[in-house]
């Protein structure tokens, strides 16, 4: 004799997951992956409050592909302005009207030429711009450099063509 049984799904109807559990969500149960379902049509991408307030789509910015310098730079103007602080912290010494600076103590590697030189400086640096060297020498000072910078405009002369 056959027994009439209820189907399993009829027993599960009305329960939260119908016996399927809560951990079976793929991207299909979330409306899709990524920005799917966000209404990406016509003027809906215009920046305003909500999802499109930030610019999520497209390319942004640029990647600098040229040489990048790791120099910690300081201008001559900054040396003049911060001299009292450097003297107080004993990063700089002053003897007979000449100010002695070792840029490695300050944490800099290169001297740039912005600013006026009003005192005699004796600066030791790994690198310096050619204009900075000229300014310090014009004021009666000295700038000793590990390896000097070469301006791009200064190029060796091309050899003459033999015809």
QUIJOWO-V141039 format. One record per backbone hydrogen bond with DSSP energy under -0.5 kcal/mol. NH is the residue of the N-H (numbers start at 0). CO is the residue of the C=O. Records with the same first field share a line. If there is no record, write none. Layout:
# QUIJOWO-V141039
NH: CO, CO
This chain:
# QUIJOWO-V141039
4: 2
10: 6, 7
11: 7
12: 8
14: 11
19: 16
25: 23
28: 25
29: 26
30: 27
31: 26
35: 32
37: 34
40: 38
43: 40
44: 41
45: 42
52: 49
53: 50
55: 53
63: 61
72: 70
73: 109
75: 111
76: 113
78: 74
79: 75
80: 76
81: 77
82: 79
85: 81
86: 82
87: 83
88: 84
89: 86
90: 85
91: 85
92: 99
94: 97
97: 94
98: 119
99: 92, 97
100: 98, 121
101: 90
102: 100, 123
104: 101
105: 101
106: 102
107: 102
108: 71
109: 71
110: 126
111: 73
117: 115
119: 96
120: 118
121: 98
122: 141
123: 100
124: 122, 143
125: 108
126: 108
128: 110
132: 128
133: 129
134: 130
135: 131
136: 132
137: 133
138: 134
139: 136
140: 135
141: 120
143: 122
145: 124
146: 125
148: 127
153: 150
154: 152
162: 160
